[in-house]
Amino acid sequence: MLEEYRELSTNETKWVEDELKELKNKSQDMGSKMEHIVLQDIVEYSRAVRVKKDILVTDWFNVVLICLEEGQEIPPHPEPYAVLFHIIDGKGTITVGSKRYDAMPGHIIFVPEDSIRGIAPRTRMSLLGIQQPH
């Protein structure tokens, strides 16, 4: 029984690693080709991992797409750069410092640099993060 669990665990870990590699490759391809993007066309979810795609990296800002299944929380933590979140789809809670905001499509939430930030989706959720370069 223990050996079956180890094999299952190893296979699952391999599957998650393969899925992360594939998502990273798609993200890199997208950044090099970016001129016009329809966000709904590139939203992609994974039950295994949170999906983060680098859409554009410049000297002035970075743009990332974050796609979370319900329960794939990004726990509150500090980051050394500011970010502006734009909610594309879904509902959840965005933590900024000691405040918590209900977030839904069309909402924009700014998080200053060095502030605590977190994302807790209540439904499947996609959002754009426009960040200071880092």
C-alpha positions as CSV (number, residue, x, y, z in Angstrom):
1,M,0.0,0.0,0.0
2,L,2.8,2.4,0.9
3,E,4.6,1.7,-2.3
4,E,1.4,2.4,-4.3
5,Y,1.1,5.7,-2.5
6,R,4.7,6.6,-3.3
7,E,4.2,5.8,-6.9
8,L,1.0,7.8,-7.1
9,S,2.6,10.7,-5.3
10,T,5.6,10.6,-7.7
11,N,3.3,10.5,-10.7
12,E,1.2,13.4,-9.5
13,T,4.3,15.5,-8.8
14,K,5.6,14.7,-12.3
15,W,2.3,15.7,-13.8
16,V,2.3,19.0,-11.9
17,E,5.9,19.7,-12.9
18,D,5.0,19.0,-16.6
19,E,1.9,21.2,-16.4
20,L,4.0,24.1,-14.9
21,K,6.6,23.7,-17.7
22,E,3.9,23.8,-20.4
23,L,2.3,26.9,-18.9
24,K,5.7,28.6,-18.6
25,N,6.5,27.9,-22.2
26,K,3.1,29.3,-23.3
27,S,3.7,32.4,-21.2
28,Q,7.1,33.0,-22.8
29,D,5.8,32.5,-26.3
30,M,3.0,35.0,-25.6
31,G,5.3,37.7,-24.3
32,S,7.5,37.6,-27.4
33,K,4.5,37.8,-29.8
34,M,2.4,40.3,-27.9
35,E,0.8,43.1,-29.9
36,H,-2.9,42.5,-29.4
37,I,-4.4,40.0,-26.9
38,V,-8.0,39.2,-26.1
39,L,-7.7,38.3,-22.4
40,Q,-10.6,35.8,-22.4
41,D,-8.8,33.8,-25.1
42,I,-5.7,33.3,-22.9
43,V,-7.4,32.7,-19.5
44,E,-6.4,29.1,-18.5
45,Y,-7.1,27.3,-15.3
46,S,-5.4,24.3,-13.7
47,R,-6.8,22.2,-10.8
48,A,-3.2,21.3,-9.9
49,V,-1.6,24.7,-9.7
50,R,-2.3,28.4,-9.8
51,V,-1.7,29.7,-13.3
52,K,0.4,32.9,-13.8
53,K,1.3,34.1,-17.3
54,D,3.7,36.9,-18.0
55,I,2.0,38.9,-20.7
56,L,4.4,41.8,-21.0
57,V,7.6,42.8,-19.3
58,T,9.0,46.3,-20.0
59,D,11.3,48.8,-18.3
60,W,8.3,50.6,-16.9
61,F,5.9,47.8,-15.8
62,N,5.2,44.1,-15.9
63,V,1.7,42.6,-16.8
64,V,0.7,39.2,-15.6
65,L,-2.4,37.2,-15.9
66,I,-3.4,35.2,-12.8
67,C,-5.9,32.4,-13.0
68,L,-7.1,30.7,-9.8
69,E,-9.5,27.9,-9.1
70,E,-11.7,28.2,-6.1
71,G,-9.6,27.4,-3.1
72,Q,-6.2,28.2,-4.7
73,E,-5.5,31.1,-2.4
74,I,-2.4,33.2,-2.5
75,P,-1.9,33.8,1.2
76,P,-1.2,37.4,2.4
77,H,2.5,38.2,2.1
78,P,4.6,41.3,1.4
79,E,6.1,42.1,-2.0
80,P,8.7,44.9,-2.7
81,Y,6.8,46.2,-5.7
82,A,3.4,47.9,-6.3
83,V,0.7,46.2,-8.3
84,L,-2.7,47.2,-9.7
85,F,-5.1,44.3,-9.9
86,H,-7.9,44.3,-12.5
87,I,-10.5,41.6,-11.9
88,I,-11.5,39.9,-15.2
89,D,-13.8,37.2,-14.0
90,G,-15.0,35.6,-10.8
91,K,-15.3,36.7,-7.2
92,G,-13.0,36.7,-4.3
93,T,-11.3,38.7,-1.6
94,I,-8.1,40.8,-2.1
95,T,-6.1,41.6,1.0
96,V,-4.2,44.9,1.0
97,G,-2.4,45.5,4.3
98,S,-4.9,45.0,7.1
99,K,-7.9,45.7,4.7
100,R,-9.9,43.1,2.8
101,Y,-11.9,44.0,-0.4
102,D,-14.6,42.1,-2.1
103,A,-13.4,41.8,-5.7
104,M,-15.5,41.1,-8.8
105,P,-15.3,41.7,-12.5
106,G,-14.4,45.3,-13.4
107,H,-13.0,46.1,-10.0
108,I,-9.5,47.6,-9.8
109,I,-7.5,47.4,-6.5
110,F,-4.1,49.0,-6.0
111,V,-1.5,47.6,-3.6
112,P,1.5,49.8,-2.8
113,E,5.0,48.5,-2.7
114,D,6.1,46.7,0.5
115,S,2.4,46.1,1.4
116,I,0.9,42.8,2.5
117,R,-1.2,41.3,-0.4
118,G,-3.2,38.2,-0.9
119,I,-5.9,36.7,-3.1
120,A,-8.7,34.3,-1.9
121,P,-11.1,33.4,-4.7
122,R,-14.6,32.4,-3.8
123,T,-15.2,31.2,-7.4
124,R,-12.9,30.5,-10.3
125,M,-11.2,33.9,-10.7
126,S,-8.9,35.5,-13.3
127,L,-7.2,38.9,-12.8
128,L,-4.6,41.1,-14.4
129,G,-1.7,42.4,-12.4
130,I,0.1,45.5,-13.6
131,Q,3.3,45.6,-11.6
132,Q,6.3,47.9,-11.1
133,P,9.2,46.2,-12.8
134,H,11.2,43.9,-10.5
